[in-house]
Structure formats: structure tokens, C-alpha cells
Amino acid sequence: MYLASIDCGTTNSRVYIIDENAKIYGKGVRKVGVRDTSMTGSKDKLKNGLKDAFLEAVDNAGLKPGDISFAVSAGMITSEIGLFEIPHLWVPAGPDELAAGLKKVHDQEVFPVDIPIYFIPGIKNKFDPDNTFPSDVGKLDFMRGEEAQVAGLLAAYEIELPYIVVILSSHTKFISLSDEGKVLGSLTTLSGQVYEAIKKETFLGKSIEAPEGESEPAGYFDTGVIDYGFRWVESGGFLRSLMMTRFLDVLLKTSWYERKLFVESLIASEDMHSLQQFKEMGLPQDANIVLVGHEGRCRIYEHILKNKMNWKGDVRAITDVADIDMLNIKGAVDVLKRAGVLK
């Protein structure tokens, strides 16, 4: 049996043709995502882009569209700016709850290919809508997509629960897992998007970009830069520390890649304040941590956790791009099997 696993992001989407054992046979990619819906108010570009990515993946697999039994997807594709909106599940929720919440849709107005598509729901923190006020907003959070990665992590790796999963992408997502592998709650920051905004929309961008024809030295990693970045965020705050990037450029003899690491360290240091909310929310602290993301970012977060935060739990990382992609795929397959869709 062949099925399609759809990974629809903010700006890019990937479709994989896989079997029931999560083996990949073909891949299709399009530069399209839910951002297009939010900008245009229409889902047409998203629908057509996903269809083209699907057909490309099928062709690369040496198959025909009729050979594909169904598709499965999680993430922002299930939001109001995706293909089909479905409500979040309440925490605590794990792979079994995701399986029970699967939504099957066979409608070419939703997905313009004549196959069913199974949508995996997101997860939100527990709160009482009638007794939660704007002053309580810091306790609120939700995820769409990371729940599939968590399911894939539980299915593919041996981890000693409870665990905190830290997913580093356009956001930083801190996810607390219980002894039973259920999501107890999450905390999200705008880390990745803030970094991109700094690069593109502020005068600091030129201070952290490589000159034409120059690349970062292989293996560059300076813990001293990370340490003084952490210190200034703690003493002067994030915004003041960002301005120091300009001083490093104009007033001192520093390299662009040192300044780039400094800015990345500031963002990581600011992110650490989120972990302090775990106690306030009644979530486990000092659990083992797994970091999921780009190797350079993971190294920064691991250094700060171990050397500045004195984190008592183990810290490990998943950084290989293929391994990260497989978290989504293996998570989706595991949920489908728990729901009885796959044997």
C-alpha cells in the first residue's frame, strides 16, 4: 500500500510517497504554504501547490495517482488558513488521543486530488474559557504539527520519560511529555521569525551577513560569545543586547560570524525564560531534554542549558534534516496504525 504524507508549513510544503512502514519512495516540493492563504485570503494557491507537489512525488516514485490509497497530514494545514480546520485536542493528549481525533475528508474542494486525506488534530493547553482572562494569557499555548513530531519521536527513539521536547524552527516550542508519553502542555516563542525579521528588517542585518564570496569557517563555535550574550540578556534585557550587535560591528574588531553567533545566542538566552514558566504551570522541571533542529542552534541551546542554566537532566539533539523529516512521517504512520487505518 502507498500513501502520501503531506508536510505543509508556513512558506514551503513537501509531499512524500511512503508505505505502511514509513519507507519513502518519492518526494515533491513546492514553495507554498499557509502564509499564502493569510496574505491573499484565498486557499487556491495552497491547494494547487499541494496538488503539484503530490503529482511530482508520485512521478518521482514511479507510480500513478491511482496507486495512492490516501494522504495524511498535520500542522497548520488543519488551521483556518490551511485546507480544513479541525479543533485542537485538550492536554493531556498522546498518540492514542491523536488517533481517536483523526478526521477523514474525501472532497476535491478541500484537497484537489481524488483520494481521502486524514487530518491529525493539534493540541492545546488546558484552560477554562469562562474563567480565563487576558491577564492569564501566559498560560495559553497550542500546537499544530509538533504533535506528529512527538508521536514520531516516541515511535522511533528510546527515550526515558518524562521528557521535554524542544523544537527549533520558525518558532521555539517547549513541549512537556508525561511518564505515559502524553503532551502535558507547551510553551511557544517567535524565535526563528524574530531572527529572520532582524536580518531582513533592521540595520543589524548587514552586521550578521556574510560578505559576498565569504562563508563561515567550518565548525565555528565560540562558547565565549554565547556566554557573554547570555550575560547581557540577563543584565540588560533582550532589546538592549540586540543593539550591542551594532557596537560589535562599528566600535570593535569582530567578524560577521561572531556577531551572527552573538545574535543567535541572545535569542536562545531569551528563550530560556520560557522554561521558567513550567513551574508556574505545574509542569515537570529538570526532565531530560531532546532538541530538534539545525545543528548550530541545538549546540547553542545545549551549551546554555548545561553551562548557564545548570540543567540537571540529560540533553540530546536530533539535527540531521532527514531524521527530522522522518519524525513527521513516522509519527503520522504510528497514529494511522493506532487508529486502525493501517495494519
C-alpha positions in Angstrom: 0.0 0.0 0.0 1.2 3.5 -0.9 0.1 6.7 0.8 1.1 10.4 0.8 2.4 12.2 3.8 1.9 15.9 3.5 4.1 18.3 5.4 2.6 21.8 4.9 4.5 24.6 6.5 4.3 28.4 6.6 6.1 29.0 3.3 7.1 25.6 2.0 5.4 22.2 1.6 6.7 18.7 1.0 4.8 15.6 0.0 6.3 12.1 0.5 5.0 8.9 -1.1 5.5 6.2 1.6 4.3 2.7 2.5 2.9 1.5 5.8 6.4 1.0 7.2 7.3 4.7 6.5 9.7 3.9 3.7 10.0 6.8 1.3 9.5 6.2 -2.5 9.2 9.7 -3.8 9.2 13.4 -2.8 7.7 16.6 -4.2 8.4 20.1 -3.0 6.7 23.5 -3.7 7.3 26.9 -2.3 3.8 27.3 -1.0 2.3 27.3 2.5 -0.4 28.7 4.8 1.3 32.1 4.6 -0.1 32.4 1.0 -3.7 32.0 2.4 -3.1 34.6 5.1 -1.8 37.1 2.5 -4.3 36.5 -0.3 -7.4 35.4 1.6 -7.7 32.6 -0.8 -6.8 28.9 -0.5 -6.4 28.3 -4.2 -2.6 28.8 -4.3 -2.2 26.4 -1.4 -4.4 23.8 -2.9 -2.8 23.9 -6.3 0.7 23.9 -4.9 0.0 20.9 -2.8 -1.6 19.1 -5.8 1.5 19.8 -7.9 3.8 18.6 -5.1 1.7 15.5 -4.8 1.9 14.7 -8.5 5.7 15.4 -8.5 6.1 12.9 -5.6 4.0 10.3 -7.3 6.0 10.7 -10.5 9.3 10.5 -8.7 8.1 7.3 -7.0 7.5 5.8 -10.5 3.8 5.5 -9.7 0.4 6.8 -10.8 -2.0 8.9 -8.8 -4.4 5.9 -8.7 -1.8 3.9 -6.9 -2.0 6.1 -3.8 -4.7 5.0 -1.3 -4.9 8.1 0.8 -3.0 11.1 2.3 -2.3 12.1 5.8 -1.2 15.5 7.2 -0.8 17.5 10.4 0.2 21.1 11.2 -1.1 24.4 10.0 -2.9 22.6 7.2 -5.6 21.9 9.8 -6.0 25.6 10.8 -8.4 28.2 9.5 -5.7 29.2 6.9 -5.0 25.6 5.9 -7.1 23.2 3.9 -9.5 22.1 6.5 -9.9 23.4 10.1 -10.3 20.9 12.9 -10.3 21.8 16.6 -7.4 21.2 18.9 -7.4 18.4 21.4 -7.0 19.3 25.1 -4.0 18.2 27.1 -3.1 15.6 28.2 -3.0 14.0 24.8 -0.7 11.5 23.2 -0.6 9.3 20.1 -3.8 7.4 21.1 -5.8 10.6 21.5 -4.4 11.8 18.2 -5.6 8.6 16.6 -9.1 9.0 18.1 -9.2 12.6 16.8 -8.3 11.8 13.2 -10.6 13.5 10.7 -11.1 11.8 7.3 -12.1 14.0 4.4 -12.7 13.0 0.8 -13.6 16.2 -1.0 -11.7 17.6 -4.0 -12.8 21.1 -2.9 -10.6 20.6 0.1 -7.7 18.7 -1.5 -7.9 18.7 -5.3 -6.9 15.0 -5.7 -9.4 12.2 -5.8 -8.2 10.4 -2.6 -9.2 10.6 1.0 -7.0 12.7 3.3 -6.7 12.1 7.1 -6.0 15.2 9.2 -4.2 14.9 12.6 -5.5 17.4 15.1 -3.3 19.8 17.1 -3.1 20.1 20.9 -3.8 23.0 23.2 -3.1 23.7 26.9 -5.9 23.2 29.3 -7.9 26.2 30.4 -11.4 27.2 31.4 -12.7 29.6 28.8 -15.3 31.1 31.2 -12.7 31.7 33.9 -9.6 32.6 32.0 -8.8 36.3 31.4 -6.3 38.3 29.4 -4.1 38.5 32.5 -3.8 34.7 32.3 -2.6 34.7 28.6 0.8 33.4 29.6 -0.6 30.1 30.4 -2.2 29.6 27.0 -0.5 27.7 24.1 -1.2 25.3 21.3 0.5 23.4 18.6 -0.3 22.2 15.1 2.3 19.8 13.6 4.6 19.3 16.5 2.3 16.7 17.9 3.1 14.5 14.9 6.8 15.0 15.5 6.4 14.0 19.1 4.5 10.9 18.0 7.4 10.1 15.7 9.9 10.6 18.4 8.1 8.2 20.7 7.8 5.7 17.9 11.3 5.8 16.6 13.5 6.6 19.6 14.0 5.1 23.1 13.6 8.0 25.5 13.3 7.8 29.2 10.1 9.6 30.1 9.2 12.2 31.3 10.8 14.4 28.7 10.9 17.9 27.4 11.0 18.2 23.6 12.3 21.5 22.3 11.6 22.0 18.6 13.6 24.8 17.0 12.2 26.1 13.7 10.3 29.3 12.9 9.2 29.1 16.5 10.7 27.5 19.6 8.3 25.0 21.0 8.9 23.6 24.5 6.7 20.5 25.0 6.4 18.6 28.3 5.8 14.9 28.0 4.4 12.8 30.8 5.5 9.4 32.0 2.9 7.9 29.6 4.2 9.9 26.6 1.3 12.4 26.6 1.7 16.1 26.0 1.0 17.9 29.3 1.5 21.4 27.9 3.6 23.5 25.7 5.2 27.0 25.5 6.0 28.8 22.2 8.2 31.7 21.3 8.7 33.5 18.0 12.5 32.8 17.9 13.0 31.8 14.3 10.8 34.5 12.9 12.4 37.2 15.1 15.8 36.2 13.8 14.6 36.5 10.2 13.0 39.9 11.0 16.3 41.1 12.5 18.2 40.0 9.3 15.7 41.5 6.8 14.0 44.4 8.6 16.7 46.1 10.8 20.0 47.7 10.3 21.6 44.8 12.2 21.1 42.6 9.1 24.3 43.9 7.5 26.3 43.2 10.7 25.5 39.5 10.6 25.5 38.7 6.9 28.5 37.2 5.2 30.3 39.4 2.7 29.9 38.3 -0.9 32.0 35.2 -1.6 32.7 34.5 2.1 31.4 31.6 4.2 31.5 30.8 7.8 34.6 28.9 8.9 33.9 25.1 9.2 33.0 24.1 12.7 33.0 27.6 14.1 31.6 27.6 17.6 32.7 30.0 20.3 31.3 29.4 23.8 32.7 32.7 25.0 30.4 34.6 22.6 27.5 32.6 23.8 28.4 33.2 27.5 28.7 37.0 27.1 25.5 37.0 25.1 23.7 35.2 27.9 25.1 37.6 30.5 23.9 40.8 28.7 20.4 39.4 28.2 20.2 38.6 31.9 21.5 42.0 33.0 20.3 44.4 30.3 17.4 42.7 28.6 17.0 41.3 25.1 16.4 44.6 23.2 19.3 46.4 24.7 21.5 43.4 24.0 20.4 43.3 20.3 21.7 46.9 19.9 25.1 45.7 21.1 25.5 43.8 17.8 25.9 47.2 16.2 28.6 48.2 18.7 30.5 45.0 18.0 30.4 45.8 14.3 31.3 49.6 14.4 33.4 50.0 17.5 35.2 46.7 17.9 37.2 44.4 15.7 34.8 41.4 15.3 33.9 39.2 12.4 30.4 38.9 10.9 30.1 35.2 12.0 31.0 36.2 15.6 28.2 38.8 15.5 25.8 36.3 14.0 26.5 33.8 16.8 26.0 36.6 19.3 22.5 37.4 17.9 21.6 33.7 17.9 22.8 33.4 21.5 20.7 36.4 22.5 17.6 34.7 21.1 18.4 31.4 22.7 19.1 33.1 26.1 15.8 35.0 25.9 14.1 31.7 25.1 15.3 30.3 28.4 12.8 32.5 30.3 10.0 30.3 28.9 11.3 27.3 30.8 10.8 29.2 34.0 7.1 29.1 33.2 7.0 25.3 33.5 7.0 25.6 37.3 4.2 28.2 37.3 2.1 25.9 35.0 2.7 22.9 37.2 4.8 21.1 34.6 7.7 18.8 35.4 11.1 20.5 35.6 14.6 19.2 35.2 13.5 16.4 33.0 15.6 15.1 30.2 15.6 17.3 27.1 15.7 16.5 23.4 16.5 19.3 21.0 15.2 19.1 17.4 16.5 21.4 14.8 19.5 22.9 13.0 22.8 21.6 14.4 24.2 25.1 15.1 21.1 26.2 17.0 21.0 23.0 19.0 24.6 23.4 20.1 23.8 26.9 21.4 20.8 25.8 23.4 22.6 22.7 24.7 25.5 24.9 25.9 23.3 27.4 27.7 21.2 24.6 29.3 24.2 22.8 30.6 26.5 25.6 31.5 24.3 28.6 32.3 21.0 27.1 33.4 22.6 24.2 35.3 20.1 21.8 33.8 20.1 18.6 35.8 18.5 16.3 33.1 20.3 14.9 30.1 20.3 17.0 26.9 20.4 15.3 23.5 19.8 16.5 20.0 18.3 15.4 16.6 19.9 17.6 13.9 20.0 15.6 10.7 17.5 17.0 8.2 16.4 13.6 7.0 15.9 12.4 10.6 13.8 15.4 11.4 11.6 14.9 8.3 11.1 11.3 9.4 9.7 12.4 12.7 6.6 13.7 10.9 6.3 10.7 8.7 6.8 8.0 11.4 4.5 10.0 13.7 1.8 10.0 11.1 2.2 6.3 10.4 2.1 5.5 14.1 -1.2 7.5 14.5 -2.7 5.8 11.5 -1.9 2.4 12.9 -3.3 3.2 16.3 -6.5 4.3 14.5 -6.7 1.1 12.6 -6.3 2.8 9.2 -3.0 0.9 8.7 -2.2 -2.5 9.9 
